[in-house]
Amino acid sequence: MGRIAYVNGRFVRHAEAAVHIEDRGYQLADGVYEVWAVFDGDLADREGHFARLERSLGELRIAMPMSRRALEVVLGETLRRNHVRDGLIYLQISRGVAPRDHAFPTRPVRPAMVVTAKSVDLAAGETRAQAGVKVITTPETRWSRCDIKTVGLLPNVLAKQAAREAGAVEAWFVDELGLVTEGASSNAWIVDAQGVLRTRDTQANILRGVTRNAILALARELELKVDERPFSLAEAKAAREAFITGAGSLVLPVVQIDDAVIGEGRPGPVAKRLRRLYIEEARRSAA
Ligand code: PDD
């Protein structure tokens, strides 16, 4: 059976799904998105992603296209029609369709909404996590509102492509002070040389990762030493462990940053444990 997408009120065949050429998301990146990991047919960190979606829309003054309840029905139905048990669901909401003009449309337009879902091969993800991955670094070039999850992702696209060309899975942005901000599509973490789990604070210009929050809560429950404090690239390269978090990567151990091998060159115990517990918890709450 082919894939099905939700586009502005209809479920349509994925191959034929389309938006208007004057959709402001398409022309101006005037829209936001969310991605949920899906375990056993249920949304992981459901609430956190909804809360961030509402915040992103609010910051851009785009209305929710439907009630939260209706949105949950659409997401659930998209999963069902695509037979997704374990995978990812993508939601995009743009300001809508209007004649091209940078300022908001003068006449009210309805926000445009698209949902797609796909299955993910968890076994392949596990193999990758067991080996650990490489990240590269790149100068931070993004705008100052990375807390809003907009579809304006060009610096992230270029960073990710550079990573791919270097045989890496992620690129970490490094600011002018030499501090790591976050990854192109994930948050960045280390277990520093003193054994403290560190990730950048959310006062900084980063996305407030929902997985990041879940991992912080988990780490505190486990009574790990945690500090939401920026770390430099030099500290990262000298760290005992490094990893990334996100709806796509979950918790993914990093074993190399640029040319520096991290720790023993194998996934560290903290990252492995957090990954296992995060996935177990997501499955438990789906049950
Ligand atoms: N990206 N930072 C950036 C820049 C991101 O794009 C993402 C997620 C994260 C992690 O956030 P969360 O834990 O809420 O997924 C951090 C998604 C998965 C994407 O763009 O596909």
py3Dmol code that shows the C-alpha trace and the ligand (Angstrom):
import py3Dmol

protein = """\
ATOM      1  CA  MET A   1       0.000   0.000   0.000  1.00  0.00           C
ATOM      2  CA  GLY A   2       1.280   3.477  -0.902  1.00  0.00           C
ATOM      3  CA  ARG A   3       1.907   6.274   1.516  1.00  0.00           C
ATOM      4  CA  ILE A   4      -0.791   8.739   2.439  1.00  0.00           C
ATOM      5  CA  ALA A   5      -0.338  12.403   3.398  1.00  0.00           C
ATOM      6  CA  TYR A   6      -2.695  14.879   5.007  1.00  0.00           C
ATOM      7  CA  VAL A   7      -2.910  18.182   3.100  1.00  0.00           C
ATOM      8  CA  ASN A   8      -5.278  20.981   4.103  1.00  0.00           C
ATOM      9  CA  GLY A   9      -8.237  18.897   5.151  1.00  0.00           C
ATOM     10  CA  ARG A  10      -7.750  15.818   2.976  1.00  0.00           C
ATOM     11  CA  PHE A  11      -5.920  12.536   3.016  1.00  0.00           C
ATOM     12  CA  VAL A  12      -4.277  12.114  -0.372  1.00  0.00           C
ATOM     13  CA  ARG A  13      -1.785   9.792  -1.997  1.00  0.00           C
ATOM     14  CA  HIS A  14       1.674  10.889  -0.972  1.00  0.00           C
ATOM     15  CA  ALA A  15       2.935  10.889  -4.558  1.00  0.00           C
ATOM     16  CA  GLU A  16       0.182  13.318  -5.552  1.00  0.00           C
ATOM     17  CA  ALA A  17       0.145  15.497  -2.432  1.00  0.00           C
ATOM     18  CA  ALA A  18       0.808  19.159  -3.286  1.00  0.00           C
ATOM     19  CA  VAL A  19       0.542  22.657  -1.915  1.00  0.00           C
ATOM     20  CA  HIS A  20      -0.223  25.905  -3.725  1.00  0.00           C
ATOM     21  CA  ILE A  21       2.697  27.709  -5.403  1.00  0.00           C
ATOM     22  CA  GLU A  22       1.963  30.776  -3.279  1.00  0.00           C
ATOM     23  CA  ASP A  23       1.976  28.918   0.004  1.00  0.00           C
ATOM     24  CA  ARG A  24       4.016  31.250   2.230  1.00  0.00           C
ATOM     25  CA  GLY A  25       5.865  28.292   3.673  1.00  0.00           C
ATOM     26  CA  TYR A  26       7.131  27.469   0.192  1.00  0.00           C
ATOM     27  CA  GLN A  27       7.951  31.032  -0.863  1.00  0.00           C
ATOM     28  CA  LEU A  28       9.083  32.672   2.370  1.00  0.00           C
ATOM     29  CA  ALA A  29       9.708  29.875   4.905  1.00  0.00           C
ATOM     30  CA  ASP A  30       6.833  31.535   6.794  1.00  0.00           C
ATOM     31  CA  GLY A  31       5.815  28.493   8.771  1.00  0.00           C
ATOM     32  CA  VAL A  32       6.688  26.102  11.557  1.00  0.00           C
ATOM     33  CA  TYR A  33       6.983  22.375  11.983  1.00  0.00           C
ATOM     34  CA  GLU A  34       7.179  19.608  14.544  1.00  0.00           C
ATOM     35  CA  VAL A  35       8.496  16.067  14.424  1.00  0.00           C
ATOM     36  CA  TRP A  36       7.450  13.359  16.853  1.00  0.00           C
ATOM     37  CA  ALA A  37       9.119  10.001  17.227  1.00  0.00           C
ATOM     38  CA  VAL A  38       6.519   7.232  17.154  1.00  0.00           C
ATOM     39  CA  PHE A  39       6.736   4.069  19.230  1.00  0.00           C
ATOM     40  CA  ASP A  40       4.102   1.343  19.089  1.00  0.00           C
ATOM     41  CA  GLY A  41       1.836   3.663  17.101  1.00  0.00           C
ATOM     42  CA  ASP A  42       1.920   6.427  19.704  1.00  0.00           C
ATOM     43  CA  LEU A  43       3.576   9.857  19.790  1.00  0.00           C
ATOM     44  CA  ALA A  44       6.644  10.077  22.028  1.00  0.00           C
ATOM     45  CA  ASP A  45       6.797  13.202  24.218  1.00  0.00           C
ATOM     46  CA  ARG A  46       3.338  14.123  22.915  1.00  0.00           C
ATOM     47  CA  GLU A  47       2.782  17.086  25.245  1.00  0.00           C
ATOM     48  CA  GLY A  48       6.215  18.665  24.869  1.00  0.00           C
ATOM     49  CA  HIS A  49       5.956  18.832  21.088  1.00  0.00           C
ATOM     50  CA  PHE A  50       2.411  20.248  21.203  1.00  0.00           C
ATOM     51  CA  ALA A  51       3.485  22.887  23.696  1.00  0.00           C
ATOM     52  CA  ARG A  52       6.427  23.901  21.502  1.00  0.00           C
ATOM     53  CA  LEU A  53       4.222  23.943  18.386  1.00  0.00           C
ATOM     54  CA  GLU A  54       1.787  26.314  20.092  1.00  0.00           C
ATOM     55  CA  ARG A  55       4.671  28.504  21.215  1.00  0.00           C
ATOM     56  CA  SER A  56       6.296  28.596  17.752  1.00  0.00           C
ATOM     57  CA  LEU A  57       2.971  29.527  16.150  1.00  0.00           C
ATOM     58  CA  GLY A  58       2.343  32.167  18.813  1.00  0.00           C
ATOM     59  CA  GLU A  59       5.754  33.770  18.243  1.00  0.00           C
ATOM     60  CA  LEU A  60       4.951  34.094  14.524  1.00  0.00           C
ATOM     61  CA  ARG A  61       1.315  35.080  15.100  1.00  0.00           C
ATOM     62  CA  ILE A  62      -0.011  32.160  13.082  1.00  0.00           C
ATOM     63  CA  ALA A  63      -3.285  30.703  14.372  1.00  0.00           C
ATOM     64  CA  MET A  64      -3.628  26.999  15.216  1.00  0.00           C
ATOM     65  CA  PRO A  65      -5.416  25.664  12.112  1.00  0.00           C
ATOM     66  CA  MET A  66      -7.671  23.449  14.230  1.00  0.00           C
ATOM     67  CA  SER A  67      -8.239  22.504  17.837  1.00  0.00           C
ATOM     68  CA  ARG A  68      -5.623  20.480  19.630  1.00  0.00           C
ATOM     69  CA  ARG A  69      -8.098  17.623  19.826  1.00  0.00           C
ATOM     70  CA  ALA A  70      -8.746  17.686  16.050  1.00  0.00           C
ATOM     71  CA  LEU A  71      -5.019  17.883  15.395  1.00  0.00           C
ATOM     72  CA  GLU A  72      -4.442  14.768  17.477  1.00  0.00           C
ATOM     73  CA  VAL A  73      -7.101  12.963  15.437  1.00  0.00           C
ATOM     74  CA  VAL A  74      -5.368  13.965  12.172  1.00  0.00           C
ATOM     75  CA  LEU A  75      -1.970  12.828  13.452  1.00  0.00           C
ATOM     76  CA  GLY A  76      -3.391   9.518  14.693  1.00  0.00           C
ATOM     77  CA  GLU A  77      -5.209   8.944  11.429  1.00  0.00           C
ATOM     78  CA  THR A  78      -2.066   9.696   9.399  1.00  0.00           C
ATOM     79  CA  LEU A  79      -0.177   7.086  11.419  1.00  0.00           C
ATOM     80  CA  ARG A  80      -2.974   4.572  10.975  1.00  0.00           C
ATOM     81  CA  ARG A  81      -3.304   5.071   7.225  1.00  0.00           C
ATOM     82  CA  ASN A  82       0.451   4.631   6.807  1.00  0.00           C
ATOM     83  CA  HIS A  83       0.599   1.606   9.110  1.00  0.00           C
ATOM     84  CA  VAL A  84       3.306   3.242  11.203  1.00  0.00           C
ATOM     85  CA  ARG A  85       4.153   1.407  14.435  1.00  0.00           C
ATOM     86  CA  ASP A  86       7.670   2.757  14.930  1.00  0.00           C
ATOM     87  CA  GLY A  87       8.671   5.821  12.971  1.00  0.00           C
ATOM     88  CA  LEU A  88       8.348   9.553  12.628  1.00  0.00           C
ATOM     89  CA  ILE A  89       5.497  11.944  12.043  1.00  0.00           C
ATOM     90  CA  TYR A  90       6.014  15.385  10.510  1.00  0.00           C
ATOM     91  CA  LEU A  91       3.618  18.307  10.844  1.00  0.00           C
ATOM     92  CA  GLN A  92       4.042  21.594   9.026  1.00  0.00           C
ATOM     93  CA  ILE A  93       1.872  24.676   9.402  1.00  0.00           C
ATOM     94  CA  SER A  94       2.457  27.744   7.246  1.00  0.00           C
ATOM     95  CA  ARG A  95       0.757  31.120   7.412  1.00  0.00           C
ATOM     96  CA  GLY A  96      -1.254  30.116   4.348  1.00  0.00           C
ATOM     97  CA  VAL A  97      -1.638  30.995   0.692  1.00  0.00           C
ATOM     98  CA  ALA A  98      -1.583  34.639  -0.435  1.00  0.00           C
ATOM     99  CA  PRO A  99      -0.138  36.783  -3.248  1.00  0.00           C
ATOM    100  CA  ARG A 100       3.586  37.117  -2.594  1.00  0.00           C
ATOM    101  CA  ASP A 101       4.339  40.001  -0.231  1.00  0.00           C
ATOM    102  CA  HIS A 102       6.788  39.927   2.644  1.00  0.00           C
ATOM    103  CA  ALA A 103       4.369  41.405   5.173  1.00  0.00           C
ATOM    104  CA  PHE A 104       1.458  39.326   6.493  1.00  0.00           C
ATOM    105  CA  PRO A 105      -1.541  39.011   4.145  1.00  0.00           C
ATOM    106  CA  THR A 106      -3.912  41.919   4.634  1.00  0.00           C
ATOM    107  CA  ARG A 107      -6.948  39.705   4.226  1.00  0.00           C
ATOM    108  CA  PRO A 108      -7.213  36.837   6.693  1.00  0.00           C
ATOM    109  CA  VAL A 109      -5.970  33.545   5.256  1.00  0.00           C
ATOM    110  CA  ARG A 110      -6.249  30.077   6.697  1.00  0.00           C
ATOM    111  CA  PRO A 111      -3.018  28.503   7.842  1.00  0.00           C
ATOM    112  CA  ALA A 112      -1.974  25.636   5.576  1.00  0.00           C
ATOM    113  CA  MET A 113      -1.237  22.293   7.162  1.00  0.00           C
ATOM    114  CA  VAL A 114       0.559  19.171   5.968  1.00  0.00           C
ATOM    115  CA  VAL A 115       1.207  15.912   7.824  1.00  0.00           C
ATOM    116  CA  THR A 116       3.363  12.996   6.681  1.00  0.00           C
ATOM    117  CA  ALA A 117       4.417   9.851   8.498  1.00  0.00           C
ATOM    118  CA  LYS A 118       6.964   7.170   7.829  1.00  0.00           C
ATOM    119  CA  SER A 119       8.170   3.973   9.408  1.00  0.00           C
ATOM    120  CA  VAL A 120      11.714   3.824  10.709  1.00  0.00           C
ATOM    121  CA  ASP A 121      13.926   0.764  10.878  1.00  0.00           C
ATOM    122  CA  LEU A 122      14.677   0.650  14.602  1.00  0.00           C
ATOM    123  CA  ALA A 123      17.185  -2.158  14.187  1.00  0.00           C
ATOM    124  CA  ALA A 124      19.262  -0.003  11.838  1.00  0.00           C
ATOM    125  CA  GLY A 125      19.088   2.841  14.383  1.00  0.00           C
ATOM    126  CA  GLU A 126      20.268   0.473  17.087  1.00  0.00           C
ATOM    127  CA  THR A 127      23.215  -0.696  14.998  1.00  0.00           C
ATOM    128  CA  ARG A 128      24.216   2.908  14.384  1.00  0.00           C
ATOM    129  CA  ALA A 129      23.874   3.720  18.098  1.00  0.00           C
ATOM    130  CA  GLN A 130      26.016   0.744  19.050  1.00  0.00           C
ATOM    131  CA  ALA A 131      28.817   1.854  16.749  1.00  0.00           C
ATOM    132  CA  GLY A 132      28.506   5.550  17.599  1.00  0.00           C
ATOM    133  CA  VAL A 133      28.638   8.320  15.044  1.00  0.00           C
ATOM    134  CA  LYS A 134      30.906  11.094  13.866  1.00  0.00           C
ATOM    135  CA  VAL A 135      30.017  14.783  13.954  1.00  0.00           C
ATOM    136  CA  ILE A 136      31.768  17.684  12.290  1.00  0.00           C
ATOM    137  CA  THR A 137      31.712  21.310  13.388  1.00  0.00           C
ATOM    138  CA  THR A 138      30.765  24.428  11.487  1.00  0.00           C
ATOM    139  CA  PRO A 139      30.514  28.126  12.357  1.00  0.00           C
ATOM    140  CA  GLU A 140      27.164  29.262  13.784  1.00  0.00           C
ATOM    141  CA  THR A 141      25.525  31.306  11.034  1.00  0.00           C
ATOM    142  CA  ARG A 142      21.859  31.158  11.973  1.00  0.00           C
ATOM    143  CA  TRP A 143      19.437  33.930  12.910  1.00  0.00           C
ATOM    144  CA  SER A 144      18.807  34.830  16.538  1.00  0.00           C
ATOM    145  CA  ARG A 145      15.449  33.058  16.941  1.00  0.00           C
ATOM    146  CA  CYS A 146      16.473  29.412  16.783  1.00  0.00           C
ATOM    147  CA  ASP A 147      14.017  28.816  19.651  1.00  0.00           C
ATOM    148  CA  ILE A 148      11.221  28.970  17.041  1.00  0.00           C
ATOM    149  CA  LYS A 149      10.953  25.738  15.078  1.00  0.00           C
ATOM    150  CA  THR A 150      10.551  27.346  11.665  1.00  0.00           C
ATOM    151  CA  VAL A 151      10.913  25.688   8.291  1.00  0.00           C
ATOM    152  CA  GLY A 152      13.645  28.252   7.478  1.00  0.00           C
ATOM    153  CA  LEU A 153      16.451  25.720   7.720  1.00  0.00           C
ATOM    154  CA  LEU A 154      18.985  26.715   5.082  1.00  0.00           C
ATOM    155  CA  PRO A 155      22.025  26.950   7.409  1.00  0.00           C
ATOM    156  CA  ASN A 156      21.009  23.581   8.865  1.00  0.00           C
ATOM    157  CA  VAL A 157      20.695  22.122   5.371  1.00  0.00           C
ATOM    158  CA  LEU A 158      24.184  23.308   4.408  1.00  0.00           C
ATOM    159  CA  ALA A 159      25.667  22.097   7.679  1.00  0.00           C
ATOM    160  CA  LYS A 160      24.066  18.672   7.297  1.00  0.00           C
ATOM    161  CA  GLN A 161      25.299  18.370   3.736  1.00  0.00           C
ATOM    162  CA  ALA A 162      28.834  19.243   4.858  1.00  0.00           C
ATOM    163  CA  ALA A 163      28.507  16.528   7.495  1.00  0.00           C
ATOM    164  CA  ARG A 164      27.360  13.989   4.946  1.00  0.00           C
ATOM    165  CA  GLU A 165      30.215  14.836   2.604  1.00  0.00           C
ATOM    166  CA  ALA A 166      32.636  14.330   5.512  1.00  0.00           C
ATOM    167  CA  GLY A 167      31.150  10.921   6.330  1.00  0.00           C
ATOM    168  CA  ALA A 168      29.506  12.306   9.494  1.00  0.00           C
ATOM    169  CA  VAL A 169      25.861  12.150  10.582  1.00  0.00           C
ATOM    170  CA  GLU A 170      25.599  15.537  12.226  1.00  0.00           C
ATOM    171  CA  ALA A 171      27.197  18.991  12.271  1.00  0.00           C
ATOM    172  CA  TRP A 172      27.568  20.958  15.487  1.00  0.00           C
ATOM    173  CA  PHE A 173      27.350  24.731  15.250  1.00  0.00           C
ATOM    174  CA  VAL A 174      30.100  26.560  17.141  1.00  0.00           C
ATOM    175  CA  ASP A 175      29.581  30.221  18.049  1.00  0.00           C
ATOM    176  CA  GLU A 176      32.102  33.069  17.941  1.00  0.00           C
ATOM    177  CA  LEU A 177      33.208  32.283  21.500  1.00  0.00           C
ATOM    178  CA  GLY A 178      34.112  28.731  20.538  1.00  0.00           C
ATOM    179  CA  LEU A 179      31.065  27.303  22.357  1.00  0.00           C
ATOM    180  CA  VAL A 180      28.943  24.568  20.827  1.00  0.00           C
ATOM    181  CA  THR A 181      25.330  25.674  20.362  1.00  0.00           C
ATOM    182  CA  GLU A 182      23.562  22.583  18.988  1.00  0.00           C
ATOM    183  CA  GLY A 183      23.422  20.254  16.008  1.00  0.00           C
ATOM    184  CA  ALA A 184      21.799  20.907  12.635  1.00  0.00           C
ATOM    185  CA  SER A 185      18.836  18.763  13.731  1.00  0.00           C
ATOM    186  CA  SER A 186      19.641  17.740  17.311  1.00  0.00           C
ATOM    187  CA  ASN A 187      20.869  19.015  20.662  1.00  0.00           C
ATOM    188  CA  ALA A 188      24.489  18.477  21.666  1.00  0.00           C
ATOM    189  CA  TRP A 189      25.689  16.907  24.929  1.00  0.00           C
ATOM    190  CA  ILE A 190      28.908  15.822  26.583  1.00  0.00           C
ATOM    191  CA  VAL A 191      29.977  14.051  29.727  1.00  0.00           C
ATOM    192  CA  ASP A 192      32.916  16.314  30.509  1.00  0.00           C
ATOM    193  CA  ALA A 193      36.343  15.345  31.818  1.00  0.00           C
ATOM    194  CA  GLN A 194      34.979  15.722  35.397  1.00  0.00           C
ATOM    195  CA  GLY A 195      32.059  13.387  34.683  1.00  0.00           C
ATOM    196  CA  VAL A 196      29.418  16.137  34.532  1.00  0.00           C
ATOM    197  CA  LEU A 197      26.637  15.782  31.972  1.00  0.00           C
ATOM    198  CA  ARG A 198      26.426  19.068  30.105  1.00  0.00           C
ATOM    199  CA  THR A 199      24.229  20.598  27.441  1.00  0.00           C
ATOM    200  CA  ARG A 200      23.714  24.210  26.498  1.00  0.00           C
ATOM    201  CA  ASP A 201      21.170  26.217  28.509  1.00  0.00           C
ATOM    202  CA  THR A 202      17.994  27.420  26.818  1.00  0.00           C
ATOM    203  CA  GLN A 203      18.820  31.104  27.373  1.00  0.00           C
ATOM    204  CA  ALA A 204      21.178  30.538  24.447  1.00  0.00           C
ATOM    205  CA  ASN A 205      20.049  30.707  20.838  1.00  0.00           C
ATOM    206  CA  ILE A 206      19.077  27.053  20.436  1.00  0.00           C
ATOM    207  CA  LEU A 207      15.958  25.004  19.932  1.00  0.00           C
ATOM    208  CA  ARG A 208      14.489  23.872  23.229  1.00  0.00           C
ATOM    209  CA  GLY A 209      14.609  20.230  22.335  1.00  0.00           C
ATOM    210  CA  VAL A 210      11.770  18.141  23.657  1.00  0.00           C
ATOM    211  CA  THR A 211      14.002  15.068  23.800  1.00  0.00           C
ATOM    212  CA  ARG A 212      16.576  17.245  25.565  1.00  0.00           C
ATOM    213  CA  ASN A 213      14.018  17.995  28.292  1.00  0.00           C
ATOM    214  CA  ALA A 214      13.091  14.342  28.672  1.00  0.00           C
ATOM    215  CA  ILE A 215      16.769  13.372  28.962  1.00  0.00           C
ATOM    216  CA  LEU A 216      17.421  16.088  31.538  1.00  0.00           C
ATOM    217  CA  ALA A 217      14.526  14.772  33.635  1.00  0.00           C
ATOM    218  CA  LEU A 218      15.802  11.218  33.265  1.00  0.00           C
ATOM    219  CA  ALA A 219      19.363  12.217  34.196  1.00  0.00           C
ATOM    220  CA  ARG A 220      18.112  13.991  37.325  1.00  0.00           C
ATOM    221  CA  GLU A 221      16.060  10.945  38.306  1.00  0.00           C
ATOM    222  CA  LEU A 222      19.210   8.869  37.952  1.00  0.00           C
ATOM    223  CA  GLU A 223      20.988  11.441  40.129  1.00  0.00           C
ATOM    224  CA  LEU A 224      23.661  12.095  37.531  1.00  0.00           C
ATOM    225  CA  LYS A 225      25.635  15.304  37.889  1.00  0.00           C
ATOM    226  CA  VAL A 226      23.971  17.621  35.370  1.00  0.00           C
ATOM    227  CA  ASP A 227      24.842  21.153  34.404  1.00  0.00           C
ATOM    228  CA  GLU A 228      23.043  23.179  31.724  1.00  0.00           C
ATOM    229  CA  ARG A 229      26.161  25.120  30.893  1.00  0.00           C
ATOM    230  CA  PRO A 230      27.788  25.810  27.534  1.00  0.00           C
ATOM    231  CA  PHE A 231      30.818  23.764  26.608  1.00  0.00           C
ATOM    232  CA  SER A 232      33.601  24.719  24.239  1.00  0.00           C
ATOM    233  CA  LEU A 233      34.672  22.679  21.283  1.00  0.00           C
ATOM    234  CA  ALA A 234      37.945  22.019  23.126  1.00  0.00           C
ATOM    235  CA  GLU A 235      36.004  20.644  26.117  1.00  0.00           C
ATOM    236  CA  ALA A 236      33.916  18.491  23.810  1.00  0.00           C
ATOM    237  CA  LYS A 237      37.000  17.008  22.198  1.00  0.00           C
ATOM    238  CA  ALA A 238      38.443  16.224  25.637  1.00  0.00           C
ATOM    239  CA  ALA A 239      35.143  14.843  26.964  1.00  0.00           C
ATOM    240  CA  ARG A 240      34.595  11.331  28.278  1.00  0.00           C
ATOM    241  CA  GLU A 241      31.467  11.000  26.175  1.00  0.00           C
ATOM    242  CA  ALA A 242      29.396  12.926  23.705  1.00  0.00           C
ATOM    243  CA  PHE A 243      25.961  12.369  22.219  1.00  0.00           C
ATOM    244  CA  ILE A 244      23.081  14.041  20.424  1.00  0.00           C
ATOM    245  CA  THR A 245      19.347  14.013  21.132  1.00  0.00           C
ATOM    246  CA  GLY A 246      16.301  14.646  18.975  1.00  0.00           C
ATOM    247  CA  ALA A 247      13.079  13.108  17.754  1.00  0.00           C
ATOM    248  CA  GLY A 248      14.987  11.607  14.818  1.00  0.00           C
ATOM    249  CA  SER A 249      18.162  10.492  16.556  1.00  0.00           C
ATOM    250  CA  LEU A 250      16.629   9.767  20.009  1.00  0.00           C
ATOM    251  CA  VAL A 251      19.903   9.492  21.953  1.00  0.00           C
ATOM    252  CA  LEU A 252      22.823   8.838  19.626  1.00  0.00           C
ATOM    253  CA  PRO A 253      26.369   8.379  20.957  1.00  0.00           C
ATOM    254  CA  VAL A 254      29.087  10.437  19.280  1.00  0.00           C
ATOM    255  CA  VAL A 255      32.536   8.849  19.062  1.00  0.00           C
ATOM    256  CA  GLN A 256      34.327  11.383  16.898  1.00  0.00           C
ATOM    257  CA  ILE A 257      34.189  15.188  16.629  1.00  0.00           C
ATOM    258  CA  ASP A 258      36.081  16.439  13.567  1.00  0.00           C
ATOM    259  CA  ASP A 259      39.380  14.536  13.847  1.00  0.00           C
ATOM    260  CA  ALA A 260      39.212  13.962  17.602  1.00  0.00           C
ATOM    261  CA  VAL A 261      38.220  10.559  18.934  1.00  0.00           C
ATOM    262  CA  ILE A 262      35.963  10.859  21.991  1.00  0.00           C
ATOM    263  CA  GLY A 263      36.745   8.800  25.090  1.00  0.00           C
ATOM    264  CA  GLU A 264      37.601   5.269  24.072  1.00  0.00           C
ATOM    265  CA  GLY A 265      36.188   5.739  20.590  1.00  0.00           C
ATOM    266  CA  ARG A 266      33.146   3.713  21.596  1.00  0.00           C
ATOM    267  CA  PRO A 267      29.724   4.796  22.907  1.00  0.00           C
ATOM    268  CA  GLY A 268      30.025   5.645  26.588  1.00  0.00           C
ATOM    269  CA  PRO A 269      28.000   4.177  29.446  1.00  0.00           C
ATOM    270  CA  VAL A 270      25.974   7.324  30.180  1.00  0.00           C
ATOM    271  CA  ALA A 271      24.815   7.773  26.586  1.00  0.00           C
ATOM    272  CA  LYS A 272      24.007   4.077  26.234  1.00  0.00           C
ATOM    273  CA  ARG A 273      22.016   4.030  29.451  1.00  0.00           C
ATOM    274  CA  LEU A 274      20.080   7.197  28.636  1.00  0.00           C
ATOM    275  CA  ARG A 275      19.235   5.843  25.194  1.00  0.00           C
ATOM    276  CA  ARG A 276      17.967   2.559  26.569  1.00  0.00           C
ATOM    277  CA  LEU A 277      15.892   4.181  29.320  1.00  0.00           C
ATOM    278  CA  TYR A 278      14.473   6.826  26.990  1.00  0.00           C
ATOM    279  CA  ILE A 279      13.246   4.203  24.505  1.00  0.00           C
ATOM    280  CA  GLU A 280      11.901   1.959  27.282  1.00  0.00           C
ATOM    281  CA  GLU A 281       9.971   4.872  28.759  1.00  0.00           C
ATOM    282  CA  ALA A 282       8.559   5.874  25.347  1.00  0.00           C
ATOM    283  CA  ARG A 283       7.370   2.300  24.802  1.00  0.00           C
ATOM    284  CA  ARG A 284       5.897   2.084  28.274  1.00  0.00           C
ATOM    285  CA  SER A 285       3.889   5.273  27.842  1.00  0.00           C
ATOM    286  CA  ALA A 286       2.650   4.067  24.426  1.00  0.00           C
ATOM    287  CA  ALA A 287       1.377   0.797  25.911  1.00  0.00           C
TER     288      ALA A 287
END
"""
ligand_1 = """\
21
PDD
N 14.936 18.354 14.623
N 17.902 21.303 17.439
C 17.491 21.431 16.165
C 18.068 22.521 15.331
C 16.512 20.543 15.660
O 16.090 20.673 14.401
C 16.017 19.511 16.485
C 14.977 18.542 16.006
C 16.496 19.417 17.805
C 15.974 18.377 18.751
O 14.667 18.687 19.162
P 13.626 17.567 19.600
O 14.280 16.812 20.675
O 12.473 18.357 20.090
O 13.331 16.729 18.393
C 17.417 20.337 18.245
C 13.911 17.523 14.037
C 13.901 16.125 14.521
C 14.001 17.652 12.533
O 14.302 18.753 12.095
O 13.753 16.675 11.809
"""
view = py3Dmol.view(width=600, height=400)
view.addModel(protein, "pdb")
view.setStyle({"model": 0}, {"cartoon": {"style": "trace"}})
view.addModel(ligand_1, "xyz")
view.setStyle({"model": 1}, {"stick": {}})
view.zoomTo()
view.show()
